[in-house]
Amino acid sequence: MPTFDDPHADAREAAEAVRGLAHATQRVEDPDVLYPVIGELMAAMRSLGQVLDQLGRAH
């Protein structure tokens, strides 16, 4: 569960979630789940772009 105030813990959790997704998508038995998965990944990439911009400004 995201903390919203501990970037290290949230980054660690995000890394684990992506690792789990990599494992879960090795075999997709129901192709109907692909569209929502792609949609969620697109949203995640938009947020990741924001995070990278913020980290770049902070660094």
mmJSON file of the N, C-alpha and C atoms, coordinates in Angstrom:
{"data_MODEL":{"atom_site":{
"group_PDB":["ATOM","ATOM","ATOM","ATOM","ATOM","ATOM","ATOM","ATOM","ATOM","ATOM","ATOM","ATOM","ATOM","ATOM","ATOM","ATOM","ATOM","ATOM","ATOM","ATOM","ATOM","ATOM","ATOM","ATOM","ATOM","ATOM","ATOM","ATOM","ATOM","ATOM","ATOM","ATOM","ATOM","ATOM","ATOM","ATOM","ATOM","ATOM","ATOM","ATOM","ATOM","ATOM","ATOM","ATOM","ATOM","ATOM","ATOM","ATOM","ATOM","ATOM","ATOM","ATOM","ATOM","ATOM","ATOM","ATOM","ATOM","ATOM","ATOM","ATOM","ATOM","ATOM","ATOM","ATOM","ATOM","ATOM","ATOM","ATOM","ATOM","ATOM","ATOM","ATOM","ATOM","ATOM","ATOM","ATOM","ATOM","ATOM","ATOM","ATOM","ATOM","ATOM","ATOM","ATOM","ATOM","ATOM","ATOM","ATOM","ATOM","ATOM","ATOM","ATOM","ATOM","ATOM","ATOM","ATOM","ATOM","ATOM","ATOM","ATOM","ATOM","ATOM","ATOM","ATOM","ATOM","ATOM","ATOM","ATOM","ATOM","ATOM","ATOM","ATOM","ATOM","ATOM","ATOM","ATOM","ATOM","ATOM","ATOM","ATOM","ATOM","ATOM","ATOM","ATOM","ATOM","ATOM","ATOM","ATOM","ATOM","ATOM","ATOM","ATOM","ATOM","ATOM","ATOM","ATOM","ATOM","ATOM","ATOM","ATOM","ATOM","ATOM","ATOM","ATOM","ATOM","ATOM","ATOM","ATOM","ATOM","ATOM","ATOM","ATOM","ATOM","ATOM","ATOM","ATOM","ATOM","ATOM","ATOM","ATOM","ATOM","ATOM","ATOM","ATOM","ATOM","ATOM","ATOM","ATOM","ATOM","ATOM","ATOM","ATOM","ATOM","ATOM","ATOM","ATOM","ATOM"],
"id":[1,2,3,4,5,6,7,8,9,10,11,12,13,14,15,16,17,18,19,20,21,22,23,24,25,26,27,28,29,30,31,32,33,34,35,36,37,38,39,40,41,42,43,44,45,46,47,48,49,50,51,52,53,54,55,56,57,58,59,60,61,62,63,64,65,66,67,68,69,70,71,72,73,74,75,76,77,78,79,80,81,82,83,84,85,86,87,88,89,90,91,92,93,94,95,96,97,98,99,100,101,102,103,104,105,106,107,108,109,110,111,112,113,114,115,116,117,118,119,120,121,122,123,124,125,126,127,128,129,130,131,132,133,134,135,136,137,138,139,140,141,142,143,144,145,146,147,148,149,150,151,152,153,154,155,156,157,158,159,160,161,162,163,164,165,166,167,168,169,170,171,172,173,174,175,176,177],
"type_symbol":["N","C","C","N","C","C","N","C","C","N","C","C","N","C","C","N","C","C","N","C","C","N","C","C","N","C","C","N","C","C","N","C","C","N","C","C","N","C","C","N","C","C","N","C","C","N","C","C","N","C","C","N","C","C","N","C","C","N","C","C","N","C","C","N","C","C","N","C","C","N","C","C","N","C","C","N","C","C","N","C","C","N","C","C","N","C","C","N","C","C","N","C","C","N","C","C","N","C","C","N","C","C","N","C","C","N","C","C","N","C","C","N","C","C","N","C","C","N","C","C","N","C","C","N","C","C","N","C","C","N","C","C","N","C","C","N","C","C","N","C","C","N","C","C","N","C","C","N","C","C","N","C","C","N","C","C","N","C","C","N","C","C","N","C","C","N","C","C","N","C","C","N","C","C","N","C","C"],
"label_atom_id":["N","CA","C","N","CA","C","N","CA","C","N","CA","C","N","CA","C","N","CA","C","N","CA","C","N","CA","C","N","CA","C","N","CA","C","N","CA","C","N","CA","C","N","CA","C","N","CA","C","N","CA","C","N","CA","C","N","CA","C","N","CA","C","N","CA","C","N","CA","C","N","CA","C","N","CA","C","N","CA","C","N","CA","C","N","CA","C","N","CA","C","N","CA","C","N","CA","C","N","CA","C","N","CA","C","N","CA","C","N","CA","C","N","CA","C","N","CA","C","N","CA","C","N","CA","C","N","CA","C","N","CA","C","N","CA","C","N","CA","C","N","CA","C","N","CA","C","N","CA","C","N","CA","C","N","CA","C","N","CA","C","N","CA","C","N","CA","C","N","CA","C","N","CA","C","N","CA","C","N","CA","C","N","CA","C","N","CA","C","N","CA","C","N","CA","C","N","CA","C","N","CA","C","N","CA","C"],
"label_alt_id":[null,null,null,null,null,null,null,null,null,null,null,null,null,null,null,null,null,null,null,null,null,null,null,null,null,null,null,null,null,null,null,null,null,null,null,null,null,null,null,null,null,null,null,null,null,null,null,null,null,null,null,null,null,null,null,null,null,null,null,null,null,null,null,null,null,null,null,null,null,null,null,null,null,null,null,null,null,null,null,null,null,null,null,null,null,null,null,null,null,null,null,null,null,null,null,null,null,null,null,null,null,null,null,null,null,null,null,null,null,null,null,null,null,null,null,null,null,null,null,null,null,null,null,null,null,null,null,null,null,null,null,null,null,null,null,null,null,null,null,null,null,null,null,null,null,null,null,null,null,null,null,null,null,null,null,null,null,null,null,null,null,null,null,null,null,null,null,null,null,null,null,null,null,null,null,null,null],
"label_comp_id":["MET","MET","MET","PRO","PRO","PRO","THR","THR","THR","PHE","PHE","PHE","ASP","ASP","ASP","ASP","ASP","ASP","PRO","PRO","PRO","HIS","HIS","HIS","ALA","ALA","ALA","ASP","ASP","ASP","ALA","ALA","ALA","ARG","ARG","ARG","GLU","GLU","GLU","ALA","ALA","ALA","ALA","ALA","ALA","GLU","GLU","GLU","ALA","ALA","ALA","VAL","VAL","VAL","ARG","ARG","ARG","GLY","GLY","GLY","LEU","LEU","LEU","ALA","ALA","ALA","HIS","HIS","HIS","ALA","ALA","ALA","THR","THR","THR","GLN","GLN","GLN","ARG","ARG","ARG","VAL","VAL","VAL","GLU","GLU","GLU","ASP","ASP","ASP","PRO","PRO","PRO","ASP","ASP","ASP","VAL","VAL","VAL","LEU","LEU","LEU","TYR","TYR","TYR","PRO","PRO","PRO","VAL","VAL","VAL","ILE","ILE","ILE","GLY","GLY","GLY","GLU","GLU","GLU","LEU","LEU","LEU","MET","MET","MET","ALA","ALA","ALA","ALA","ALA","ALA","MET","MET","MET","ARG","ARG","ARG","SER","SER","SER","LEU","LEU","LEU","GLY","GLY","GLY","GLN","GLN","GLN","VAL","VAL","VAL","LEU","LEU","LEU","ASP","ASP","ASP","GLN","GLN","GLN","LEU","LEU","LEU","GLY","GLY","GLY","ARG","ARG","ARG","ALA","ALA","ALA","HIS","HIS","HIS"],
"label_asym_id":["A","A","A","A","A","A","A","A","A","A","A","A","A","A","A","A","A","A","A","A","A","A","A","A","A","A","A","A","A","A","A","A","A","A","A","A","A","A","A","A","A","A","A","A","A","A","A","A","A","A","A","A","A","A","A","A","A","A","A","A","A","A","A","A","A","A","A","A","A","A","A","A","A","A","A","A","A","A","A","A","A","A","A","A","A","A","A","A","A","A","A","A","A","A","A","A","A","A","A","A","A","A","A","A","A","A","A","A","A","A","A","A","A","A","A","A","A","A","A","A","A","A","A","A","A","A","A","A","A","A","A","A","A","A","A","A","A","A","A","A","A","A","A","A","A","A","A","A","A","A","A","A","A","A","A","A","A","A","A","A","A","A","A","A","A","A","A","A","A","A","A","A","A","A","A","A","A"],
"label_entity_id":["1","1","1","1","1","1","1","1","1","1","1","1","1","1","1","1","1","1","1","1","1","1","1","1","1","1","1","1","1","1","1","1","1","1","1","1","1","1","1","1","1","1","1","1","1","1","1","1","1","1","1","1","1","1","1","1","1","1","1","1","1","1","1","1","1","1","1","1","1","1","1","1","1","1","1","1","1","1","1","1","1","1","1","1","1","1","1","1","1","1","1","1","1","1","1","1","1","1","1","1","1","1","1","1","1","1","1","1","1","1","1","1","1","1","1","1","1","1","1","1","1","1","1","1","1","1","1","1","1","1","1","1","1","1","1","1","1","1","1","1","1","1","1","1","1","1","1","1","1","1","1","1","1","1","1","1","1","1","1","1","1","1","1","1","1","1","1","1","1","1","1","1","1","1","1","1","1"],
"label_seq_id":[1,1,1,2,2,2,3,3,3,4,4,4,5,5,5,6,6,6,7,7,7,8,8,8,9,9,9,10,10,10,11,11,11,12,12,12,13,13,13,14,14,14,15,15,15,16,16,16,17,17,17,18,18,18,19,19,19,20,20,20,21,21,21,22,22,22,23,23,23,24,24,24,25,25,25,26,26,26,27,27,27,28,28,28,29,29,29,30,30,30,31,31,31,32,32,32,33,33,33,34,34,34,35,35,35,36,36,36,37,37,37,38,38,38,39,39,39,40,40,40,41,41,41,42,42,42,43,43,43,44,44,44,45,45,45,46,46,46,47,47,47,48,48,48,49,49,49,50,50,50,51,51,51,52,52,52,53,53,53,54,54,54,55,55,55,56,56,56,57,57,57,58,58,58,59,59,59],
"pdbx_PDB_ins_code":[null,null,null,null,null,null,null,null,null,null,null,null,null,null,null,null,null,null,null,null,null,null,null,null,null,null,null,null,null,null,null,null,null,null,null,null,null,null,null,null,null,null,null,null,null,null,null,null,null,null,null,null,null,null,null,null,null,null,null,null,null,null,null,null,null,null,null,null,null,null,null,null,null,null,null,null,null,null,null,null,null,null,null,null,null,null,null,null,null,null,null,null,null,null,null,null,null,null,null,null,null,null,null,null,null,null,null,null,null,null,null,null,null,null,null,null,null,null,null,null,null,null,null,null,null,null,null,null,null,null,null,null,null,null,null,null,null,null,null,null,null,null,null,null,null,null,null,null,null,null,null,null,null,null,null,null,null,null,null,null,null,null,null,null,null,null,null,null,null,null,null,null,null,null,null,null,null],
"Cartn_x":[0.848,0.0,0.896,0.625,1.469,1.4,2.526,2.569,2.237,2.517,2.33,3.265,4.155,5.109,6.476,6.686,7.983,8.413,9.157,9.493,10.271,11.146,11.93,11.028,10.138,9.22,8.3,7.808,6.91,7.644,8.897,9.684,9.943,10.231,10.467,9.195,8.052,6.789,6.477,6.772,6.546,7.418,8.66,9.561,9.029,8.526,7.958,6.709,5.89,4.676,5.027,6.027,6.431,7.022,7.775,8.317,7.18,6.154,4.994,4.259,4.136,3.471,4.26,5.581,6.408,6.16,6.037,5.769,4.356,3.387,1.987,1.705,2.499,2.233,3.068,3.77,4.5,3.542,2.4,1.349,0.027,-0.578,-1.881,-2.906,-3.752,-4.737,-5.972,-6.303,-7.486,-7.035,-6.999,-6.522,-7.366,-8.592,-9.44,-8.855,-7.964,-7.371,-6.262,-5.812,-4.686,-5.008,-6.196,-6.522,-6.515,-7.153,-7.073,-5.65,-4.878,-3.487,-2.697,-2.868,-2.17,-2.603,-3.884,-4.374,-3.755,-3.662,-3.044,-1.568,-0.887,0.529,0.741,-0.167,-0.068,-0.197,-1.135,-1.298,-0.055,0.513,1.728,2.886,2.992,4.083,3.935,2.704,2.502,2.965,2.623,3.066,4.573,5.154,6.601,7.312,6.763,7.322,7.334,6.237,6.164,7.203,7.33,8.309,9.725,10.053,11.394,11.664,10.666,10.822,11.071,10.3,10.455,11.795,12.244,13.55,14.662,14.508,15.492,15.592,14.44,14.458,15.071,14.779,15.281,16.78,17.246,18.658,19.475],
"Cartn_y":[-1.174,0.0,1.24,2.193,3.383,4.199,4.803,5.63,7.081,7.525,8.903,9.889,9.407,10.327,9.699,8.482,7.813,7.338,8.187,7.828,6.525,6.244,5.015,3.784,3.788,2.654,2.504,3.634,3.563,3.081,3.503,3.027,1.53,1.072,-0.363,-1.151,-0.639,-1.321,-1.32,-0.21,-0.145,-1.164,-1.285,-2.258,-3.68,-3.98,-5.312,-5.539,-4.499,-4.627,-4.904,-4.208,-4.432,-5.827,-6.255,-7.616,-8.642,-8.412,-9.303,-9.301,-8.116,-8.019,-8.765,-8.655,-9.391,-10.892,-11.352,-12.773,-13.135,-12.286,-12.581,-12.565,-11.831,-11.735,-12.701,-13.609,-14.625,-15.452,-15.735,-16.466,-15.771,-15.264,-14.613,-15.534,-16.12,-17.079,-16.39,-15.195,-14.474,-13.155,-13.065,-11.849,-10.615,-10.812,-9.664,-8.829,-9.405,-8.637,-7.707,-7.887,-7.096,-5.618,-5.255,-3.842,-3.096,-3.611,-2.891,-2.858,-3.917,-3.925,-2.842,-2.737,-1.704,-0.317,-0.132,1.155,1.531,0.568,0.83,1.154,0.462,0.74,2.121,2.539,3.891,4.934,4.724,5.647,5.647,4.478,4.372,5.111,5.023,5.695,7.213,7.713,9.156,9.588,8.818,9.142,9.016,8.012,7.838,9.021,9.534,10.722,11.9,12.071,13.143,12.938,11.708,11.402,11.73,11.321,11.585,13.084,13.844,15.296,15.885,15.445,15.962,15.589,14.362,13.942,14.733,14.99,15.775,17.191,17.791,19.143,19.137,18.1,18.03,17.741,17.038,16.645,17.798],
"Cartn_z":[0.0,0.0,0.0,-0.881,-0.941,0.346,0.684,1.893,1.588,0.385,-0.069,0.619,1.494,2.128,2.364,1.911,2.04,0.652,-0.091,-1.466,-1.589,-0.633,-0.723,-0.598,0.371,0.553,-0.658,-1.18,-2.336,-3.583,-3.766,-4.908,-4.8,-3.588,-3.369,-3.696,-3.264,-3.533,-5.034,-5.71,-7.158,-7.883,-7.459,-8.074,-7.896,-6.721,-6.475,-7.319,-7.469,-8.278,-9.735,-10.266,-11.652,-11.805,-10.819,-10.85,-10.866,-10.046,-10.031,-11.356,-11.968,-13.264,-14.334,-14.286,-15.241,-15.116,-13.904,-13.679,-14.144,-13.811,-14.129,-15.622,-16.387,-17.821,-18.657,-18.008,-18.778,-19.617,-19.044,-19.756,-19.484,-20.532,-20.409,-21.044,-20.215,-20.722,-21.28,-20.766,-21.23,-21.858,-23.182,-23.834,-23.518,-23.027,-22.678,-21.547,-20.747,-19.648,-20.139,-21.375,-21.864,-21.988,-22.458,-22.617,-21.287,-20.239,-18.965,-18.397,-18.613,-18.139,-18.855,-20.161,-20.923,-20.458,-20.198,-19.702,-18.364,-17.469,-16.168,-16.311,-17.225,-17.459,-18.064,-18.925,-19.483,-18.376,-17.468,-16.337,-15.461,-15.247,-14.431,-15.094,-16.415,-17.119,-17.043,-17.075,-16.906,-15.522,-14.507,-13.147,-13.016,-13.649,-13.595,-14.244,-15.337,-15.958,-14.999,-14.264,-13.271,-12.174,-11.698,-10.651,-11.133,-12.346,-12.863,-12.999,-13.439,-13.508,-12.125,-11.148,-9.784,-9.187,-9.419,-8.93,-9.602,-10.887,-11.608,-11.059,-10.755,-10.17,-8.777,-8.001,-6.63,-6.592,-7.583,-7.599,-8.117],
"occupancy":[1.0,1.0,1.0,1.0,1.0,1.0,1.0,1.0,1.0,1.0,1.0,1.0,1.0,1.0,1.0,1.0,1.0,1.0,1.0,1.0,1.0,1.0,1.0,1.0,1.0,1.0,1.0,1.0,1.0,1.0,1.0,1.0,1.0,1.0,1.0,1.0,1.0,1.0,1.0,1.0,1.0,1.0,1.0,1.0,1.0,1.0,1.0,1.0,1.0,1.0,1.0,1.0,1.0,1.0,1.0,1.0,1.0,1.0,1.0,1.0,1.0,1.0,1.0,1.0,1.0,1.0,1.0,1.0,1.0,1.0,1.0,1.0,1.0,1.0,1.0,1.0,1.0,1.0,1.0,1.0,1.0,1.0,1.0,1.0,1.0,1.0,1.0,1.0,1.0,1.0,1.0,1.0,1.0,1.0,1.0,1.0,1.0,1.0,1.0,1.0,1.0,1.0,1.0,1.0,1.0,1.0,1.0,1.0,1.0,1.0,1.0,1.0,1.0,1.0,1.0,1.0,1.0,1.0,1.0,1.0,1.0,1.0,1.0,1.0,1.0,1.0,1.0,1.0,1.0,1.0,1.0,1.0,1.0,1.0,1.0,1.0,1.0,1.0,1.0,1.0,1.0,1.0,1.0,1.0,1.0,1.0,1.0,1.0,1.0,1.0,1.0,1.0,1.0,1.0,1.0,1.0,1.0,1.0,1.0,1.0,1.0,1.0,1.0,1.0,1.0,1.0,1.0,1.0,1.0,1.0,1.0,1.0,1.0,1.0,1.0,1.0,1.0],
"B_iso_or_equiv":[0.0,0.0,0.0,0.0,0.0,0.0,0.0,0.0,0.0,0.0,0.0,0.0,0.0,0.0,0.0,0.0,0.0,0.0,0.0,0.0,0.0,0.0,0.0,0.0,0.0,0.0,0.0,0.0,0.0,0.0,0.0,0.0,0.0,0.0,0.0,0.0,0.0,0.0,0.0,0.0,0.0,0.0,0.0,0.0,0.0,0.0,0.0,0.0,0.0,0.0,0.0,0.0,0.0,0.0,0.0,0.0,0.0,0.0,0.0,0.0,0.0,0.0,0.0,0.0,0.0,0.0,0.0,0.0,0.0,0.0,0.0,0.0,0.0,0.0,0.0,0.0,0.0,0.0,0.0,0.0,0.0,0.0,0.0,0.0,0.0,0.0,0.0,0.0,0.0,0.0,0.0,0.0,0.0,0.0,0.0,0.0,0.0,0.0,0.0,0.0,0.0,0.0,0.0,0.0,0.0,0.0,0.0,0.0,0.0,0.0,0.0,0.0,0.0,0.0,0.0,0.0,0.0,0.0,0.0,0.0,0.0,0.0,0.0,0.0,0.0,0.0,0.0,0.0,0.0,0.0,0.0,0.0,0.0,0.0,0.0,0.0,0.0,0.0,0.0,0.0,0.0,0.0,0.0,0.0,0.0,0.0,0.0,0.0,0.0,0.0,0.0,0.0,0.0,0.0,0.0,0.0,0.0,0.0,0.0,0.0,0.0,0.0,0.0,0.0,0.0,0.0,0.0,0.0,0.0,0.0,0.0,0.0,0.0,0.0,0.0,0.0,0.0],
"pdbx_formal_charge":[null,null,null,null,null,null,null,null,null,null,null,null,null,null,null,null,null,null,null,null,null,null,null,null,null,null,null,null,null,null,null,null,null,null,null,null,null,null,null,null,null,null,null,null,null,null,null,null,null,null,null,null,null,null,null,null,null,null,null,null,null,null,null,null,null,null,null,null,null,null,null,null,null,null,null,null,null,null,null,null,null,null,null,null,null,null,null,null,null,null,null,null,null,null,null,null,null,null,null,null,null,null,null,null,null,null,null,null,null,null,null,null,null,null,null,null,null,null,null,null,null,null,null,null,null,null,null,null,null,null,null,null,null,null,null,null,null,null,null,null,null,null,null,null,null,null,null,null,null,null,null,null,null,null,null,null,null,null,null,null,null,null,null,null,null,null,null,null,null,null,null,null,null,null,null,null,null],
"auth_seq_id":[1,1,1,2,2,2,3,3,3,4,4,4,5,5,5,6,6,6,7,7,7,8,8,8,9,9,9,10,10,10,11,11,11,12,12,12,13,13,13,14,14,14,15,15,15,16,16,16,17,17,17,18,18,18,19,19,19,20,20,20,21,21,21,22,22,22,23,23,23,24,24,24,25,25,25,26,26,26,27,27,27,28,28,28,29,29,29,30,30,30,31,31,31,32,32,32,33,33,33,34,34,34,35,35,35,36,36,36,37,37,37,38,38,38,39,39,39,40,40,40,41,41,41,42,42,42,43,43,43,44,44,44,45,45,45,46,46,46,47,47,47,48,48,48,49,49,49,50,50,50,51,51,51,52,52,52,53,53,53,54,54,54,55,55,55,56,56,56,57,57,57,58,58,58,59,59,59],
"auth_comp_id":["MET","MET","MET","PRO","PRO","PRO","THR","THR","THR","PHE","PHE","PHE","ASP","ASP","ASP","ASP","ASP","ASP","PRO","PRO","PRO","HIS","HIS","HIS","ALA","ALA","ALA","ASP","ASP","ASP","ALA","ALA","ALA","ARG","ARG","ARG","GLU","GLU","GLU","ALA","ALA","ALA","ALA","ALA","ALA","GLU","GLU","GLU","ALA","ALA","ALA","VAL","VAL","VAL","ARG","ARG","ARG","GLY","GLY","GLY","LEU","LEU","LEU","ALA","ALA","ALA","HIS","HIS","HIS","ALA","ALA","ALA","THR","THR","THR","GLN","GLN","GLN","ARG","ARG","ARG","VAL","VAL","VAL","GLU","GLU","GLU","ASP","ASP","ASP","PRO","PRO","PRO","ASP","ASP","ASP","VAL","VAL","VAL","LEU","LEU","LEU","TYR","TYR","TYR","PRO","PRO","PRO","VAL","VAL","VAL","ILE","ILE","ILE","GLY","GLY","GLY","GLU","GLU","GLU","LEU","LEU","LEU","MET","MET","MET","ALA","ALA","ALA","ALA","ALA","ALA","MET","MET","MET","ARG","ARG","ARG","SER","SER","SER","LEU","LEU","LEU","GLY","GLY","GLY","GLN","GLN","GLN","VAL","VAL","VAL","LEU","LEU","LEU","ASP","ASP","ASP","GLN","GLN","GLN","LEU","LEU","LEU","GLY","GLY","GLY","ARG","ARG","ARG","ALA","ALA","ALA","HIS","HIS","HIS"],
"auth_asym_id":["A","A","A","A","A","A","A","A","A","A","A","A","A","A","A","A","A","A","A","A","A","A","A","A","A","A","A","A","A","A","A","A","A","A","A","A","A","A","A","A","A","A","A","A","A","A","A","A","A","A","A","A","A","A","A","A","A","A","A","A","A","A","A","A","A","A","A","A","A","A","A","A","A","A","A","A","A","A","A","A","A","A","A","A","A","A","A","A","A","A","A","A","A","A","A","A","A","A","A","A","A","A","A","A","A","A","A","A","A","A","A","A","A","A","A","A","A","A","A","A","A","A","A","A","A","A","A","A","A","A","A","A","A","A","A","A","A","A","A","A","A","A","A","A","A","A","A","A","A","A","A","A","A","A","A","A","A","A","A","A","A","A","A","A","A","A","A","A","A","A","A","A","A","A","A","A","A"],
"auth_atom_id":["N","CA","C","N","CA","C","N","CA","C","N","CA","C","N","CA","C","N","CA","C","N","CA","C","N","CA","C","N","CA","C","N","CA","C","N","CA","C","N","CA","C","N","CA","C","N","CA","C","N","CA","C","N","CA","C","N","CA","C","N","CA","C","N","CA","C","N","CA","C","N","CA","C","N","CA","C","N","CA","C","N","CA","C","N","CA","C","N","CA","C","N","CA","C","N","CA","C","N","CA","C","N","CA","C","N","CA","C","N","CA","C","N","CA","C","N","CA","C","N","CA","C","N","CA","C","N","CA","C","N","CA","C","N","CA","C","N","CA","C","N","CA","C","N","CA","C","N","CA","C","N","CA","C","N","CA","C","N","CA","C","N","CA","C","N","CA","C","N","CA","C","N","CA","C","N","CA","C","N","CA","C","N","CA","C","N","CA","C","N","CA","C","N","CA","C","N","CA","C","N","CA","C","N","CA","C"],
"pdbx_PDB_model_num":[1,1,1,1,1,1,1,1,1,1,1,1,1,1,1,1,1,1,1,1,1,1,1,1,1,1,1,1,1,1,1,1,1,1,1,1,1,1,1,1,1,1,1,1,1,1,1,1,1,1,1,1,1,1,1,1,1,1,1,1,1,1,1,1,1,1,1,1,1,1,1,1,1,1,1,1,1,1,1,1,1,1,1,1,1,1,1,1,1,1,1,1,1,1,1,1,1,1,1,1,1,1,1,1,1,1,1,1,1,1,1,1,1,1,1,1,1,1,1,1,1,1,1,1,1,1,1,1,1,1,1,1,1,1,1,1,1,1,1,1,1,1,1,1,1,1,1,1,1,1,1,1,1,1,1,1,1,1,1,1,1,1,1,1,1,1,1,1,1,1,1,1,1,1,1,1,1]
}}}
